[in-house]
Amino acid sequence: KDVTGAIGSVKGTDIKNLPVTNVAEALQGRVAGVEVVKASAEPGAPVQITIRGVGSLNQPQPLYIVDGIRQSGENINVQDIASIDILKDASAASIYGSAAAGGVIIVTTKKGSGAKPTVNFSARYGMTKPRILKLLNRDDFISVKKMVLDPTYSSMTQTDTLPDTDWVDEIFRNGTESNYNLSVAGSSPVVNYFISGFSNNQKGVFLDNKSRLIGVRANTDIKLGNRIKIGEQIYAWQRSTSPV
C-alpha cells in the first residue's frame, strides 16, 4: 500500500515451464528496465541483475523479499513461485531503506487452493555439448615444429616414445542437468496447505564442475476460530558446488 512508483510483474504461470533454476534467469527478457547477465555458464554461477541501469561503480544486487522475509534469491525453487514484483524506481524501493539501492524483487510463493488435494510432478533432463578446439596429435605437432625449424624438435629422430595426450578431450565432457519437482496443495474451511520438494543437479562441460541444489517448502494456514489463525512458511535448502 506504500508503493507509488513503477512496478514490473511476472506471474508464476508464465515461468513454470522455463528451463531455468533461479529467479534471475526466469526474469531475463520479461521485464522492461531489468537487465539480467550471467557472467558464466558454469553451474551455480551467480547472476547479476541490474534494475533501472547502473547506479554506481559497485552496483549492488537487488534486495529479495520472499513472502515478506529478506533472503537470497539464488536458492528459491522457481516452481514454488506464484508471482514476482519488481520495484524499479527509487521511490518504490525507498520503503526498504538503503538495502534497496539496487532495487527490490518481491517474490510470493504458492498456497493451497481447491477443496481436493492437487499433486504436481515435473521432471526435466538436458544435455550441453561443448564446442572445443581440435588439437594436433603428437606426430602432427612435431611435424609443425620441424617446419618452423624449432631447435628442440629439429634434431629429434625418435619421437614415438613421447606422450600423445589430447588434453582438451581429457578436460571437457558433455554437461547434463536434471530437475525434479513434487508438490501437494489443497485447502478446506479450516486448513490451507502447500508442500513441495525439489532436486536440481547440474554437471558442467569442464571436468569436476558441478552444482547440486535440493530443498523443501511448507506453507500452511490453520484457522482456529473466527478471530485466530496460525500458520508457518518454512523453506529449507542445501547447495553444494564444485567450481572450475
Secondary structure, DSSP 8 states (H G I E B T S, - for coil): ----S-EEEEEHHHHTTSS-SSHHHHHTTTSTTEEEEES--STT--EEEEESS--SSS----EEEETTEE--STT--GGGEEEEEEE-SHHHHGGGGGGGTT-EEEEEE----SSS-EEEEEEEEEEE---------HHHHHHHHHHTT-HHHHT----TTS----HHHHHB--EEEEEEEEEEEEE-SSEEEEEEEEEEEEE-SBTT-EEEEEEEEEEEEEE-SSS-EEEEEEEEEEEEEE--
